[in-house]
Amino acid sequence: MGRKIAHSPRGRASHGSVRAKLREKLDQIPSCKTFIKRFIRDANPLLDCQKILKTKGLNQDTYKECQEILQTIPPRSAVRIGFIEWMAKQLLLATDIGLDFTQNTNKF
């Protein structure tokens, strides 16, 4: 897509045309690059943890497994901290109501 726009010099697209709108949005991509990289860095480990929790349930073993996966996210990341706190809170709640399973085959 970038090649096509490169062959169409600025100023030639009609104001409000699809090409003008596309060029305007693509020009903003470099400023979003850091956000996109961080989003991908954080989203992939969270998706991996989500798969584990969905298939095995939350217990001490899966909690530790997810903590290891989350080490790819910087320790000070609000995403990492928030997810670990959420898991700890859910695990504590499960323990309080008697659903603290330590085997991976048990889910709640």
Number of C-alpha atoms within 10 A of each C-alpha: 7 8 7 9 14 10 8 12 9 10 8 9 14 10 10 9 10 11 16 17 13 13 17 11 10 13 10 10 12 10 9 10 11 10 12 13 11 12 12 11 14 18 14 15 20 19 11 14 21 15 12 17 20 12 13 17 20 28 27 17 15 19 18 13 14 22 17 12 14 22 11 13 19 13 11 8 11 11 17 20 14 11 16 17 12 12 19 16 12 15 18 15 13 16 13 10 8 9 16 19 18 13 14 16 10 14 16 12
